[in-house]
C-alpha cells in the first residue's frame, strides 16, 4: 500500500494517517525498551528512548518506506540482552513486545471500526481500516525470523549456541536479504500467512464483544 498516493487523491485522509502510523512504529520500539526495563535492562531508559517524542525515534529511511510501501521502521531501541533476568523468557518477551504493540493497535482500530460500521462516517472508517491493516503488516513482517527482525531473536532463544552464532553472522547482511526476498516475492506468502493468523486471532477476540466481525 503506497500511502503517498493518498496525498494527491485524499489529502485529509493522508494527514490523519501519517501521525498515527508514525507513532505505530515508535510505539513498537518503545515497547521493546519498556519490556527490557521490566526484565532488568535500563539501556533504553539511559539513552532516552523510553519516550514518545518522535525526535528520539524517527528513522528517515524507515519513515519514507512507511509512506511509499506501507510499512517502515523507527530507530531500533538499544537492548542489552545479556543482562535480562530469566534470559530465555526475557529475550522472547522483549522480542515479542513490539509486534504485540502493533497487534494491540490493530485490535483497537478494528474494534472501533466495527462500532462505526453503520455510522456513515466513511473517513473515520477508512482511517481505522488502514491503521489496522498496516499495524497487522508491521506485526507480521517483524515476526519473520531473519536478522535483524524480531522473529530472529525469538528463534535464537530456541537454538543451540552454534546455530545462534550462524544466525548472528548473517545479521550484517540481513537488510539486503530481506529486500531481495521482498522484491522477488519470496516472503509474500509467509507474510500473508502470518497476517491471516493475526487477523483470525483478532476476530476470535472481538467477535464476542461486537457480535460480528467483518474486516
N, C-alpha and C positions, 0 to 999 in steps of 0.2 A: 504494500500500500504506500503510494507516494503522497505524503501529506502536503507536499509543496504545491501540488496541483490545486488543492483547496484554496490556496492564497488567491488564485485568479478566478476561481469559479464560485467559491463560498467563503469570502474573506472573514465574515463574522464567525463562522464555524472554525476556521483556521485559528483565529485569535483566541477563541475559547479553549481550543485543544492544546495549543503549544505549551502554556504553563503547566497544565495538568500532566501532560506526557513527560515534560522535562522533570517534573517532580516525581514522576513514577520511577525514572532511572535513579534519581537522587535518593529516594526512599529505599530503593533496592540496596544501594551501597551503605546507607546509614544503618540499615537493618543488620548487615554483616558486622559492622562495628559495634552496634549495641549488643548483639548476641555474643560477640567475642568478649566484651566487657563483662557480661553475665558469667562467662566461663573463666574470668580472671585475667584477661589481656586488655590493658588500658591503652594500647598503642594508638588506636583511632582517636581516643579522647585527647591524648597528649599532642597529637598532630592537628587537633582542632577539626576533626572530621565528623564528630557527633553533633552536627548542626544541620539545619535545613536551609542555611544560607547558600544559595546556588553558586556563589563565587568560589566557595570551597570545594565544589564538586564538578562543575561543568567541564567536560572534555569537548573541545571544539569539533573534532572529527566525529566523535560519538553523537553530538547534538545534530550535526549536519546529516549523519546517517539516519537518525531518527526521523528527520523531516523528509529525506529522499526515499528511503526504502521501508520505513515503518517500524524499524527497531534500531536502538542505539545503546549508548552506554555513558556512564559518568566515570570520572577518575576512580580507579579501584581504591577502596579503603584499605590501609595497611593493617595486616593482622599477623601477629607472631604466634603461629600455630604451636610452637614448641612449648609455650607457657600455658596453654589451655588446660584447665582441670578436666579430668576424665577425657583424656586426649582423643580417643576414637569418637566417642559420642559428641564431644565438643567440636571436633572437626566437621562431623556430619551436620550438627545443629547450625554452626556458623555458615557452612556452605549452603544449606537449605534456606537460611533466613531471608536472603534476597529474593529468591524465587517465591517463597511463601508470601512475602510482602506484595509482590506483583499479583499473585493469585488472589490475595485478600482484596486488593484494589479492584481487580476484575469482578470478584464476587459482589462487592458493594455496588459497582456500576451496573451489573446485570440485575441485581435486586431492585435498584432504583428504576431501571428501565422497565422491569415488569410492572412496577407500580404506576408508570406513566404511559402504559400501552394505549389506554383509551383517553388520554388527556388532550390529545390533539396538538401537543407541543412537539412538532417534528424536529426542531432544532435541538432541544434537550435530548430527545430520543437518539438523534444522530451522534451527539457528543458522547453519551453514555455507551452507545454501541461501539464506537471507535476506541474509546478508552478501555473498554473491556477486551476488545479484540487485540489491541496492541499489548496490553499487560499480559494476556494469555500467551502471546507470541514471545514476549520477553521472558516469561517464566519457562516456557518450553525450550526456547533457544539456549538459555543458561543451564538447563539440565543435561545438555549434550556432553558426554564425557571426553571432551577434547580440551587439553590445557589451552588457555588459562580459564576456561569456563567452569562454573560452579560444579557441574556434573563430574568433572575430572577430580575435584577434591573429594567428592563423595566416593567415587570409585577407588581413589587412593586409600581410603580408610579400610577397604576390604582386601587390598592387595598385599602380598608378601613384599619384603623390603626390596628385593632385586627388581620386581615388577614396578614398584613405586619409583625407583631410580630411572628405569627405562621410560616411564611415562613423563617424569620430570624433565628428562633430556630433550623431549620434543617441544617443551613449552616455548622456547625462544622462536620456534617456527610455527607455533600454534595458530597465530592470526592468519598467516599465509595459507596454512592448511584449511582453515575454516572458510576463508574467502574462495579458495579453489573449489571446495566441496559445495559451497552455496552456488557458485557460478555454474558448476556442472550439474546442479540439481540433485546431487547425491544425497544431500541432507533433507531434501524436501519431504520425502515420505517419513523420515524419522521425526522431523518437527511436527508434521501433521498428526502422526500417531500420538505424540506427547500432548499436542493441543487437544486432540479429541478426548484423551484421558482426563485432562484438566477440566474441559468443558463438561464432560459427563459427571465428574465429581461435584462440580458446582451445581449442576442440575439436581443431583441427588440431595444436596444440601438445601437448595432453595425451594424445591417442589413442595415440601410440607408447609413452607412459610407463605408462598404465593398462591398455592393451589394449582399452579400451572407453570410450565417452563418452555418458553419459545425464544430461542436465540439463534 
